[in-house]
Amino acid sequence: MPLSNIFKNCGYYWGFAAFIAYYVNHPLYTNPANELQMKLGFLGFMLCEVGNLSIHVALRNLRPAGSTERKIPVATWNPFTSLFNFVSCPNYTYEIGAWASFTVMTQCGAAGLFAVAGFYQMAVWALGKHKNYKKEFASYPRNRKAIIPFVI
């Protein structure tokens, strides 16, 4: 990763963290009136984070140590990896789900803006990876989408 990306990424994440924190910690912030909304948002966030971790572990285990061999990512015994049957980049799908759930949980517009900005960037990356997978592997599943099952 180029050094300039570190500054760009830190600025992006720290900037949005400060933006979201300002509104969530503001004295006039009001929690969602419906406690069920907060609980469902929290549950969705946690499930998506576990899914994201599961995908990263599956991707790590895809290539044997010391090898340069590339393989088509597929679902494993872990049910969270079944998203590989539908999309090329399920880690991004879970990431978007986590931040959408966080937005529901906090009912904060700044969090929603972060989720939308993140979705846009991850969709660009996912489309590029999806294109490369299809180009590199002749047997790549044709029914997979890049990031959103059945859509994109």
PyRosetta script that sets phi, psi and omega in degrees:
from pyrosetta import init, pose_from_sequence

init()
pose = pose_from_sequence("MPLSNIFKNCGYYWGFAAFIAYYVNHPLYTNPANELQMKLGFLGFMLCEVGNLSIHVALRNLRPAGSTERKIPVATWNPFTSLFNFVSCPNYTYEIGAWASFTVMTQCGAAGLFAVAGFYQMAVWALGKHKNYKKEFASYPRNRKAIIPFVI")
pose.set_psi(1, 129.5)
pose.set_omega(1, 178.1)
pose.set_phi(2, -64.4)
pose.set_psi(2, 148.8)
pose.set_omega(2, -179.1)
pose.set_phi(3, -57.8)
pose.set_psi(3, -35.4)
pose.set_omega(3, -179.6)
pose.set_phi(4, -62.5)
pose.set_psi(4, -30.4)
pose.set_omega(4, 178.4)
pose.set_phi(5, -67.3)
pose.set_psi(5, -31.3)
pose.set_omega(5, 179.1)
pose.set_phi(6, -62.5)
pose.set_psi(6, -44.4)
pose.set_omega(6, 179.2)
pose.set_phi(7, -67.1)
pose.set_psi(7, -40.6)
pose.set_omega(7, 178.7)
pose.set_phi(8, -63.9)
pose.set_psi(8, -47.2)
pose.set_omega(8, -179.2)
pose.set_phi(9, -65.5)
pose.set_psi(9, -43.8)
pose.set_omega(9, 178.4)
pose.set_phi(10, -62.9)
pose.set_psi(10, -42.1)
pose.set_omega(10, 177.8)
pose.set_phi(11, -61.3)
pose.set_psi(11, -42.8)
pose.set_omega(11, 179.7)
pose.set_phi(12, -62.6)
pose.set_psi(12, -54.8)
pose.set_omega(12, -175.6)
pose.set_phi(13, -69.8)
pose.set_psi(13, -44.1)
pose.set_omega(13, 179.9)
pose.set_phi(14, -68.7)
pose.set_psi(14, -38.2)
pose.set_omega(14, 178.0)
pose.set_phi(15, -62.3)
pose.set_psi(15, -48.0)
pose.set_omega(15, 178.7)
pose.set_phi(16, -67.7)
pose.set_psi(16, -36.3)
pose.set_omega(16, 178.1)
pose.set_phi(17, -60.5)
pose.set_psi(17, -43.9)
pose.set_omega(17, 178.9)
pose.set_phi(18, -66.2)
pose.set_psi(18, -40.7)
pose.set_omega(18, 180.0)
pose.set_phi(19, -61.7)
pose.set_psi(19, -48.3)
pose.set_omega(19, -179.8)
pose.set_phi(20, -67.1)
pose.set_psi(20, -44.2)
pose.set_omega(20, -178.2)
pose.set_phi(21, -61.2)
pose.set_psi(21, -36.6)
pose.set_omega(21, 179.0)
pose.set_phi(22, -57.7)
pose.set_psi(22, -47.0)
pose.set_omega(22, -176.5)
pose.set_phi(23, -76.7)
pose.set_psi(23, -39.3)
pose.set_omega(23, -178.3)
pose.set_phi(24, -70.3)
pose.set_psi(24, -29.2)
pose.set_omega(24, -178.8)
pose.set_phi(25, -101.8)
pose.set_psi(25, 4.7)
pose.set_omega(25, 180.0)
pose.set_phi(26, -67.6)
pose.set_psi(26, 142.6)
pose.set_omega(26, -179.3)
pose.set_phi(27, -58.7)
pose.set_psi(27, -26.0)
pose.set_omega(27, -179.6)
pose.set_phi(28, -91.1)
pose.set_psi(28, 0.7)
pose.set_omega(28, 178.2)
pose.set_phi(29, -64.6)
pose.set_psi(29, 135.3)
pose.set_omega(29, 175.6)
pose.set_phi(30, -119.7)
pose.set_psi(30, 134.0)
pose.set_omega(30, 177.2)
pose.set_phi(31, -63.7)
pose.set_psi(31, 156.9)
pose.set_omega(31, 172.9)
pose.set_phi(32, -56.4)
pose.set_psi(32, 138.8)
pose.set_omega(32, -177.2)
pose.set_phi(33, -64.1)
pose.set_psi(33, -29.4)
pose.set_omega(33, -176.8)
pose.set_phi(34, -95.6)
pose.set_psi(34, 114.1)
pose.set_omega(34, -179.8)
pose.set_phi(35, -65.0)
pose.set_psi(35, -30.8)
pose.set_omega(35, 177.9)
pose.set_phi(36, -61.7)
pose.set_psi(36, -36.7)
pose.set_omega(36, 177.7)
pose.set_phi(37, -60.2)
pose.set_psi(37, -44.3)
pose.set_omega(37, 179.2)
pose.set_phi(38, -65.6)
pose.set_psi(38, -42.4)
pose.set_omega(38, -178.5)
pose.set_phi(39, -66.9)
pose.set_psi(39, -42.2)
pose.set_omega(39, 178.3)
pose.set_phi(40, -67.5)
pose.set_psi(40, -38.4)
pose.set_omega(40, 176.3)
pose.set_phi(41, -62.6)
pose.set_psi(41, -43.0)
pose.set_omega(41, 178.3)
pose.set_phi(42, -64.9)
pose.set_psi(42, -43.9)
pose.set_omega(42, 178.8)
pose.set_phi(43, -61.5)
pose.set_psi(43, -45.1)
pose.set_omega(43, 177.7)
pose.set_phi(44, -61.4)
pose.set_psi(44, -42.2)
pose.set_omega(44, 179.2)
pose.set_phi(45, -61.1)
pose.set_psi(45, -47.9)
pose.set_omega(45, -178.1)
pose.set_phi(46, -65.2)
pose.set_psi(46, -42.7)
pose.set_omega(46, 178.3)
pose.set_phi(47, -62.0)
pose.set_psi(47, -41.6)
pose.set_omega(47, 179.4)
pose.set_phi(48, -67.5)
pose.set_psi(48, -35.9)
pose.set_omega(48, 177.6)
pose.set_phi(49, -67.7)
pose.set_psi(49, -39.3)
pose.set_omega(49, 175.9)
pose.set_phi(50, -65.8)
pose.set_psi(50, -40.2)
pose.set_omega(50, 176.2)
pose.set_phi(51, -61.3)
pose.set_psi(51, -43.2)
pose.set_omega(51, 179.3)
pose.set_phi(52, -61.5)
pose.set_psi(52, -45.6)
pose.set_omega(52, 177.3)
pose.set_phi(53, -60.0)
pose.set_psi(53, -43.9)
pose.set_omega(53, -179.5)
pose.set_phi(54, -59.9)
pose.set_psi(54, -40.0)
pose.set_omega(54, 179.1)
pose.set_phi(55, -67.3)
pose.set_psi(55, -42.8)
pose.set_omega(55, 179.9)
pose.set_phi(56, -64.1)
pose.set_psi(56, -37.7)
pose.set_omega(56, 176.9)
pose.set_phi(57, -66.1)
pose.set_psi(57, -43.2)
pose.set_omega(57, 178.9)
pose.set_phi(58, -62.9)
pose.set_psi(58, -40.4)
pose.set_omega(58, 178.6)
pose.set_phi(59, -66.9)
pose.set_psi(59, -39.2)
pose.set_omega(59, 177.9)
pose.set_phi(60, -62.2)
pose.set_psi(60, -40.0)
pose.set_omega(60, -177.4)
pose.set_phi(61, -80.2)
pose.set_psi(61, -4.9)
pose.set_omega(61, -177.3)
pose.set_phi(62, -68.2)
pose.set_psi(62, -34.3)
pose.set_omega(62, -177.2)
pose.set_phi(63, -112.5)
pose.set_psi(63, 123.5)
pose.set_omega(63, 177.5)
pose.set_phi(64, -60.6)
pose.set_psi(64, 149.7)
pose.set_omega(64, -179.6)
pose.set_phi(65, -56.6)
pose.set_psi(65, 133.3)
pose.set_omega(65, 178.2)
pose.set_phi(66, 80.1)
pose.set_psi(66, 1.2)
pose.set_omega(66, -177.9)
pose.set_phi(67, -99.1)
pose.set_psi(67, 155.7)
pose.set_omega(67, 173.9)
pose.set_phi(68, -112.1)
pose.set_psi(68, 7.0)
pose.set_omega(68, -179.7)
pose.set_phi(69, -63.8)
pose.set_psi(69, 137.1)
pose.set_omega(69, 176.8)
pose.set_phi(70, -111.5)
pose.set_psi(70, 138.3)
pose.set_omega(70, -179.5)
pose.set_phi(71, -128.0)
pose.set_psi(71, 160.9)
pose.set_omega(71, 174.8)
pose.set_phi(72, -76.0)
pose.set_psi(72, 125.5)
pose.set_omega(72, 177.8)
pose.set_phi(73, -65.5)
pose.set_psi(73, 133.5)
pose.set_omega(73, 179.0)
pose.set_phi(74, -135.1)
pose.set_psi(74, 163.9)
pose.set_omega(74, 178.5)
pose.set_phi(75, -65.9)
pose.set_psi(75, 149.3)
pose.set_omega(75, 178.1)
pose.set_phi(76, -112.9)
pose.set_psi(76, -165.1)
pose.set_omega(76, 176.7)
pose.set_phi(77, -64.9)
pose.set_psi(77, -22.3)
pose.set_omega(77, -178.6)
pose.set_phi(78, -75.1)
pose.set_psi(78, 121.6)
pose.set_omega(78, -177.0)
pose.set_phi(79, -60.3)
pose.set_psi(79, -25.6)
pose.set_omega(79, 178.8)
pose.set_phi(80, -66.5)
pose.set_psi(80, -23.1)
pose.set_omega(80, -179.5)
pose.set_phi(81, -82.7)
pose.set_psi(81, -3.8)
pose.set_omega(81, 179.1)
pose.set_phi(82, -62.2)
pose.set_psi(82, -16.0)
pose.set_omega(82, 176.5)
pose.set_phi(83, -63.0)
pose.set_psi(83, -20.7)
pose.set_omega(83, 174.9)
pose.set_phi(84, -61.1)
pose.set_psi(84, -21.4)
pose.set_omega(84, 178.3)
pose.set_phi(85, -71.8)
pose.set_psi(85, -14.6)
pose.set_omega(85, -174.0)
pose.set_phi(86, -119.3)
pose.set_psi(86, -30.8)
pose.set_omega(86, -176.4)
pose.set_phi(87, -135.9)
pose.set_psi(87, 154.9)
pose.set_omega(87, 179.0)
pose.set_phi(88, -78.2)
pose.set_psi(88, -30.2)
pose.set_omega(88, -175.5)
pose.set_phi(89, -126.2)
pose.set_psi(89, 69.0)
pose.set_omega(89, -178.2)
pose.set_phi(90, -65.7)
pose.set_psi(90, -21.3)
pose.set_omega(90, 176.2)
pose.set_phi(91, -62.1)
pose.set_psi(91, -37.9)
pose.set_omega(91, 176.7)
pose.set_phi(92, -70.1)
pose.set_psi(92, -37.5)
pose.set_omega(92, 178.8)
pose.set_phi(93, -60.9)
pose.set_psi(93, -46.2)
pose.set_omega(93, 178.6)
pose.set_phi(94, -65.7)
pose.set_psi(94, -37.1)
pose.set_omega(94, 179.3)
pose.set_phi(95, -62.3)
pose.set_psi(95, -44.0)
pose.set_omega(95, 179.2)
pose.set_phi(96, -65.2)
pose.set_psi(96, -41.6)
pose.set_omega(96, 177.9)
pose.set_phi(97, -61.3)
pose.set_psi(97, -38.9)
pose.set_omega(97, 179.7)
pose.set_phi(98, -62.9)
pose.set_psi(98, -45.7)
pose.set_omega(98, -176.9)
pose.set_phi(99, -76.6)
pose.set_psi(99, -27.8)
pose.set_omega(99, 172.5)
pose.set_phi(100, -66.6)
pose.set_psi(100, -41.2)
pose.set_omega(100, 177.7)
pose.set_phi(101, -65.3)
pose.set_psi(101, -39.5)
pose.set_omega(101, 176.7)
pose.set_phi(102, -61.5)
pose.set_psi(102, -39.5)
pose.set_omega(102, 178.5)
pose.set_phi(103, -63.5)
pose.set_psi(103, -42.9)
pose.set_omega(103, 177.3)
pose.set_phi(104, -63.4)
pose.set_psi(104, -43.2)
pose.set_omega(104, -177.2)
pose.set_phi(105, -63.1)
pose.set_psi(105, -43.3)
pose.set_omega(105, -175.8)
pose.set_phi(106, -92.6)
pose.set_psi(106, -18.4)
pose.set_omega(106, -176.3)
pose.set_phi(107, 52.8)
pose.set_psi(107, 46.3)
pose.set_omega(107, -174.7)
pose.set_phi(108, -116.9)
pose.set_psi(108, 123.9)
pose.set_omega(108, -179.7)
pose.set_phi(109, -62.0)
pose.set_psi(109, -34.7)
pose.set_omega(109, 178.7)
pose.set_phi(110, -63.9)
pose.set_psi(110, -37.7)
pose.set_omega(110, 176.7)
pose.set_phi(111, -66.4)
pose.set_psi(111, -38.4)
pose.set_omega(111, 176.9)
pose.set_phi(112, -63.7)
pose.set_psi(112, -39.5)
pose.set_omega(112, 177.2)
pose.set_phi(113, -64.1)
pose.set_psi(113, -40.7)
pose.set_omega(113, 176.4)
pose.set_phi(114, -61.7)
pose.set_psi(114, -43.1)
pose.set_omega(114, 179.4)
pose.set_phi(115, -62.4)
pose.set_psi(115, -42.0)
pose.set_omega(115, 179.8)
pose.set_phi(116, -67.3)
pose.set_psi(116, -44.6)
pose.set_omega(116, 178.8)
pose.set_phi(117, -62.9)
pose.set_psi(117, -41.7)
pose.set_omega(117, 177.7)
pose.set_phi(118, -64.7)
pose.set_psi(118, -41.7)
pose.set_omega(118, 178.1)
pose.set_phi(119, -59.1)
pose.set_psi(119, -45.9)
pose.set_omega(119, -179.3)
pose.set_phi(120, -58.2)
pose.set_psi(120, -50.2)
pose.set_omega(120, -177.9)
pose.set_phi(121, -64.8)
pose.set_psi(121, -43.3)
pose.set_omega(121, -179.6)
pose.set_phi(122, -68.7)
pose.set_psi(122, -32.0)
pose.set_omega(122, 176.4)
pose.set_phi(123, -64.8)
pose.set_psi(123, -40.2)
pose.set_omega(123, 176.8)
pose.set_phi(124, -61.2)
pose.set_psi(124, -48.0)
pose.set_omega(124, 179.3)
pose.set_phi(125, -62.6)
pose.set_psi(125, -44.1)
pose.set_omega(125, -177.3)
pose.set_phi(126, -64.3)
pose.set_psi(126, -41.6)
pose.set_omega(126, 178.9)
pose.set_phi(127, -62.5)
pose.set_psi(127, -38.8)
pose.set_omega(127, 177.6)
pose.set_phi(128, -66.2)
pose.set_psi(128, -44.3)
pose.set_omega(128, 179.2)
pose.set_phi(129, -65.8)
pose.set_psi(129, -41.2)
pose.set_omega(129, 179.3)
pose.set_phi(130, -60.3)
pose.set_psi(130, -44.8)
pose.set_omega(130, 178.5)
pose.set_phi(131, -61.7)
pose.set_psi(131, -43.6)
pose.set_omega(131, 179.4)
pose.set_phi(132, -65.4)
pose.set_psi(132, -39.9)
pose.set_omega(132, 177.6)
pose.set_phi(133, -60.5)
pose.set_psi(133, -46.3)
pose.set_omega(133, -178.4)
pose.set_phi(134, -64.4)
pose.set_psi(134, -34.2)
pose.set_omega(134, 179.0)
pose.set_phi(135, -73.1)
pose.set_psi(135, -40.1)
pose.set_omega(135, -175.0)
pose.set_phi(136, -77.7)
pose.set_psi(136, -36.5)
pose.set_omega(136, -174.9)
pose.set_phi(137, -114.7)
pose.set_psi(137, 114.7)
pose.set_omega(137, 179.6)
pose.set_phi(138, -64.0)
pose.set_psi(138, -29.8)
pose.set_omega(138, -177.3)
pose.set_phi(139, -95.4)
pose.set_psi(139, 17.7)
pose.set_omega(139, -178.8)
pose.set_phi(140, -64.8)
pose.set_psi(140, 134.9)
pose.set_omega(140, -177.8)
pose.set_phi(141, -57.4)
pose.set_psi(141, 121.3)
pose.set_omega(141, -176.5)
pose.set_phi(142, -74.1)
pose.set_psi(142, -20.4)
pose.set_omega(142, -178.3)
pose.set_phi(143, -83.8)
pose.set_psi(143, -6.9)
pose.set_omega(143, 178.8)
pose.set_phi(144, -72.8)
pose.set_psi(144, 143.6)
pose.set_omega(144, 171.9)
pose.set_phi(145, -103.0)
pose.set_psi(145, 177.9)
pose.set_omega(145, -176.3)
pose.set_phi(146, -78.8)
pose.set_psi(146, -49.3)
pose.set_omega(146, -171.2)
pose.set_phi(147, -139.7)
pose.set_psi(147, -36.0)
pose.set_omega(147, 179.9)
pose.set_phi(148, -112.5)
pose.set_psi(148, 116.6)
pose.set_omega(148, -177.7)
pose.set_phi(149, -51.4)
pose.set_psi(149, 134.1)
pose.set_omega(149, 176.6)
pose.set_phi(150, 68.0)
pose.set_psi(150, -0.4)
pose.set_omega(150, -174.7)
pose.set_phi(151, -122.2)
pose.set_psi(151, -71.9)
pose.set_omega(151, -175.7)
pose.set_phi(152, -116.3)
pose.dump_pdb("model.pdb")
